[in-house]
Amino acid sequence: MMSLLTEAIARIKELLDEAKASDLREPTAMSVATVDEAGKPAVRTVLLKHLDESGLVFFTNRKSRKGRHLQAVPYAAVCIYFQQAHQQIQVDGKVVTVSDEQADGYWQTRPRASQIGAWASRQSEVLDTRQQLYDRVNRCEKEFAGTDVPRPDHWGGYRVIPERIEFWSGHPDRLNQREQYSLDNGEWSKTQLYP
């Protein structure tokens, strides 16, 4: 018999496969909300790069605002919205960094220009002029000319380990359908919620 977590992950994968088969520009785009040490929230959109029962994985500069938030408070809420299907998925949970091996593996699949950009960008820091960024890109291109671009130590992945997964489907008159999978004392349960 399929576990409730396995069922929920399979449902997410099915919705993602449908989105990838459509003409969406970024079918794996998901909003990630974090909080800082003072509890002030921030949300931004990242790309979901891996999904299995151990969680949802995205990659970023660990010195970025979200990286600093996750260092201080290692929890996040994720929302994936499929506008054409009028459905969304919410996932809440603890966040851990992925292994260096997994980060290296994904890094190798990135286009070279994106690898250079990860070195050049001081993500979330103040940028005086765009030219300053282009100058940093040019310096990195020269530094790594003729060689593979290594993954910077400050760049890696995060895994959101699900503790709650909600599927939301839009219905007429705002009588939306909400199904929640939640982890409590090591056991998953499935319930419906009022819209």
SULZI-V583963 format. One record per helix or strand. SS is the DSSP state (@ for helix, = for strand). FROM is the first residue (numbers start at 1). TO is the last residue. If there is no record, write none. Layout:
((SS FROM TO) (SS FROM TO))
//
This chain:
((@ 4 21) (= 29 35) (= 41 47) (= 50 52) (= 55 61) (@ 65 72) (= 75 82) (= 87 97) (@ 100 109) (@ 112 120) (@ 130 143) (= 155 169) (@ 172 174) (= 177 184) (= 187 193))
//
